[in-house]
Amino acid sequence: MCTQHKPRLAGIQPWAYLTHVLYLASNSPQRAMLLQRAHISFTVVSSSCDEETITAPHPQVLALERARAKAQGAQLPVEQRNDSRSVVVGADTVVALGMTVFGKPRDRADAVRILTSLQGTTHSVFTGHCCLRTTNGQEAASIAVAKITMRPMSQDEIKAYVDLGESDGRAGAYAIQESGDRYVTDLQGNWDTVVGLNVAMVARLYRECTDAWPDGYQP
């Protein structure tokens, strides 16, 4: 657990300095890593959300609706769910080329298919975020957008990259935080958004719900 830090903010009422407890409704080690790097205190919980059952007419809406469903499906014990201090954050990342959405590959062959479609293009990465107060249902949600330009890749390069295993479980079938960055020639937007969690956005949404910054976060 990171050292707690409670910044004093002008205009914030004294009751807002009561500690809230942040729960990350995700098993993604990348999202946990991003919160840890920002020194934010949090606890990981699973979510009952089946993201594959959620559809939407636009990639941005899809990412946001999945993030909301993940937060709502957080598997908290009854005591924590009924604690007014509990705040859950859900997040979902979608890669899109135009209106075509690329989620997590089903298998290695699907990863090759996805990367074949994305190589040599500029495509969008949408990460939806939702912070939810479990006792009263108050929520704050928003979407972060980034643009990735990927250089052309040969089929041999694609297959060699997929064989590394980095495509597994990654939207768009690549990991910019690992060796996938060698194929990226330009990034417009926040690196965290591409990895899977825009920390500054999480902090802002958390503050909308609680009138305080997350414990440990220094804006």
Summary of the structure (lengths in Angstrom):
residues: 219
radius of gyration: 18.1
end to end distance: 18.9
largest distance: 60.2
contacts: 728
relative contact order: 0.20
helix: 36%
strand: 25%
